[in-house]
Amino acid sequence: MSSFYYLIPEQTKGRLDGESHIQYWKRRMFRGKEQLPIGGAKIIYQHCDILNRNGFKAIPLHLGDFTISWFPHETKAMYRPEALQLMQPDDVLICPEVIPAVAAEFPCKNRVAFIQNWALAEFGTGPDRSYEDFGFTSLLTCSRYLQEYMKNRSSLPGQVVINGIDLKTFFPPEKQKAENKVVILNRRNIADARNAIALLDDKVRNTAEFVILENQYSQQEIAEFFRDADIFMAIGYPEGFALPPLEAMACGCAVIGFTGGGGLEHMIDGQTALVAEDGNVKQLSHCLQQVLTDKALKEKLRENGLAKAQEFSLENMERQLLEFARHITR
């Protein structure tokens, strides 16, 4: 039976957006080779765990000397030298959209470009090339948004495996939430969040507590922060799916902010979230002001968001992934 090799590039070795020089050097000194939280890497490990539990062989292949331990997973990583000795032409290579040229060094004839972010897909191939030019045989996307996006950018056959979230980790609290406590992830575009907060009416701003989380917490710790918070401000863009807003919904947060494109999968304006145009700080501030001052609206978003999150279970993701695996290895 063919094995699945999922490539994972080294992505947090350099200084990150929103990370000061001091924070960067402290991280490199005390966390060493640990790769910081990145949704795409978590999804890859989830894919591998699901495939291995269902009789397939799947390996996360680290393209660098790093480790990943901020979320639980069953599958052990492999590194390039060992993989090159074991890999066979009939194996399946799953390559992130941003590094298509790397696929050429591996002998797999079945090469799948895994599209998790539309902007990285554009960056990866460049403006004048497509995945076909790099020898890929098919596409895999993690959202319907990306599936539609790629239809006009590649003639390759494609399948979608919509991301799921662990509803045993991300679930609402039993106790009442701290009213108007706003949580924000400091991963990208943190200046937009700070500027939006500054634009609030003073009286409204003083009713809220703002918690900015650095990109260093485990999945379990993030879930606890979400359960304690009343509101989640989504500031990530571009996005292929936008996991954090959905995970916050599952923890009972009212969600406002940017979709990055892919967040439209679950951020429905006025129903499950209040949506601002990506990068529009004035709109973001207006959404925040609305949810801080209108309790009925906030409760509507919370209730609808919680219901929407239930549609994105790992069980649904498993069903779609196994369909993909059986199709690609026929």
N, C-alpha and C positions, 0 to 999 in steps of 0.2 A: 504494500500500500504506500502511496506517496506521502511524504512528510510535508508539513507546512512550516516554512521559515519566515518569521516576521522580523524585519529589520527595524532596529531602534537606534537612531543616531544620538550622539552625545549633544545635549541641547542646553544645559545650564552651567556649562563650564565658565563662560564669560559673565560679565556683569549684566544684570537683568534690568528691564525697564522698571523704574521706581526704586531701584536698589542703590544706595549711596556707596561710595568707595569703601567706607569703613564697614558697612554691612557686608559688602562683597568679600573683603579680606577676612572678616570674622567667619563667614560661611566657609570659605575655602580652608581656613585653618582648623575649624572645629567639626565640620561635616565631611571634609575630605572628598571621597569619591561618590558620595550620595547625590544622585540626580534629584532635583527638586520637583515638586508636584507639577505634572503636565498631563492634561486629560487624555491626550493621544496615546501616551505610554500606558496609562491605566486601561484604556479600551483594548489595546493590543494584548495585555496580560489577561484580560477577561476573555478575549477570543481564545487564547491558548488554553486557559483553564477549561472552558466549555468544550473545545474540540477534544482535549485529552480525556475528559470525563466520558465522552461519547464514542470512544474507540478510534479516534484519529490521533496522529502524532503531530504535535505543534510545538514549536520552539521559538521563544523570543531571543533574537540574535542581537546582542549589544555590539554596536560599532564603535567601541571605545572602552576604556578602562573605567567603568562606573557601575554603581549598584542602584537598585530601586527597592525601597522598603517602606514607603510611606502609606501603602495600602496592602491589605492581605491578599496573597495570591499563592496558588499551589504549584505553579510551574517554575522550574529552575531555568535561569538564563544560560545561554551559550555564547561563546565569543568567536570571533571571526576565524582564527586558525583551526579550531576544532571543527567548525561548521564546514569549512572548505574541504576538509578531509572526508567528511561524512556525506555531504550533499551529492545527490544524484540528478541526472538530467530530467527524470520524470517527477522530481519534487516540485512543490509549488512555492515560489518566492513572492511574499507580500511586502511591497516596498512603499514606504511613505512618499506622498506626492512631492515632497520638497527635494528629494535626492534621487531622481530617476537615473542619473548617470552611474550611480554606485551599483545598480543592478548588473551591469556588464561584467563584473568580476566573478559572478556566481554562475554555475553551469545550468541552472534550472531553465528549461525551455518554456515553462508555464509561469509567466511573470505578470503579477497583478499589481497595478498602481492603486494604493489605498488612499483615497481622497478624504481627508478629515478637515481640510480648511481650503476654501476656494482661493484665497489669496496666495497660499503657499503653492497651490497647483500652478498658478500663473508664474510665480517666482521660479519654481522648480524647472519648468520646461523652457522658460524664456518666451518672448513674444512671438517668435517665428518658428517654434517647434512644437510638436505634440508628443504624447506618450508613445504613439506608434513609431516615431523616429528613434526612440530609445529601446525598441524591441519588446515593448509590453504587448501582452496578448489580450488583456481584459482590464476592467476597472471595478473597484469596490468602493462604494460610498457609504457614509455613516448617517445620512439623512436624505429625505426626499428632496430637500432644497438643493443639496449637492448633486443628487441624481439629475435633476432638471438642469442645473447649471452646466454639467459636463456634457449634456446632449449636444450643445452647440460648439463644443470644444474638442470633441474626439468622436471618431467613428467606431471605436472599440466597443464590443459588447460589455455591458455592465450590470451589476447587481447591487442592491442596497441591503445593508444590515443596520437597522436603526439602533442607535445607542440605547442601552437600558441602564437603569440605576438600581443599586442594591437597596430595596425598600426595607430590608432588615437593619440596615445601617442608617438610612435617611428616612425618618418617620417623625411625626409631630410629638411634642412633649405632652406629658400628662398635666403639668402645672401651667398656670397662666403665664403668658409671655410678658417680658418687660416692655411696657408701652412705649412706642416711638423709638425703640432701640434699632438703629440702622447699622447693618454690617456690610462691609465692602472688602473685596479681595484686592490686595495690592499686587497685581500681576501685570496688567497693562492699563495704560491711559488713566493712571491715578490722578493726574492733574485735572482731568475732566471732572472727577468726583469732587475734588477740593473746590474747584471753581463753581460748581453747581451749588454746593453747600454755602459758599460765600454769597451767592445771589439770593438766598432765602431771606424773607422778612425776618428781622431780628427776633421778634416775638416767637415766630414759628421755630426758628433755629434753636432758640433757648429751650424749647419743649422736647428736643430730641437729644439722644446720645449717639454719637457716631463712633463706630469701632472699625478701624482699618486693620485687616489681618495681613501680616507679611506672608510671603509664599514659603512657609516652612512647616506647616502643620500636617499631621496625618489625616487620612480620610475620616477616622473616628472623631478626631478633635474638631475638624471642620463641621461635622454633623452636630456636635454639641454646641458650637457657636451658632449654627443656624437655628437650633431648637430654642436657644435663649433669645434670639433676635426677633423683632417684630416685622422688620422690613429688610429686604435685600436689594441693594443697588447694583445692577448689572452694568459694568463699564467695559466689558471685553468686546473688541472688534478689531479685525474681522473674525468671524466665527463660522465653523462648518456645522456645528450643532449647538454649542453653548450648554455644557453640562452644569456649571454652578447654579444658574437660575432655576433649572429643573430640580436639582437636589435641594435647593432652598425651598421651593414650592412643597416638596415632599415633607419637609420639616415644618411646614405651617407658616412660612414667611409670605408676606405680601411682596410681590416682585415689581420693581420699576427699573427702567433703564434701556440700554441699547441691546439690540438683538444680534448685531454683527452679521446679519443675514440668516445664518443657520438657526438662530434662536427663534425664528418665526415658526419653527416646528412645534413649539409649545407656548411661546409668548404671544398671546392673542390680545391685541390692544383693547382695553376696556373690559376684558373678560377675565383672563388669567394674569394679566400684567398691564401696567401703563408703559407704553413704548415711546421712546424718543428716537429721532433720527440719529444714526451713528455720528458721534462727535458734536452734536448740537447741544451745547452746555445749557443754553437758555431753556430748551425743551426739557432737558433732564431735570433742571431745577424746578420747572413747573410741575412735572410729574411727582417729584419729591414733595413739593408743597401741598399738592392735592392729597396725597396719601397720608401726610402728617396732620391734615386738618379735617379730613372727611372720614370718620370712623366707619360709616356704612359702606363707603367705597372700599376701604381697606379690608373689611371683613368679606366683602364680595370677592375681591381678588384672592384673598387667602383661601376661601372655600373652593372657588373654581380652580385655583392653582393646585390645591391638594388633590382634587379629583383628576385633573389633567396628568399629574405625576404618576398616578396609578396605571396609566396607559403605557408607561415606558418601563415595564418590568424587565428583569434579566431573563425571565422565562420567554417573553416575546422575542428578545434579542437572540436567545438560544435557538429558537425555532427557525428564525431567518438565517442564522449563521450555519446551521446544519444543512439547510437547503442549499446554501451557497457552496459548502464544502462538498456535498454529494454531486452538485452540478459540475464543479470545477475539476473533479477527479474522475469523471465518467470516461 
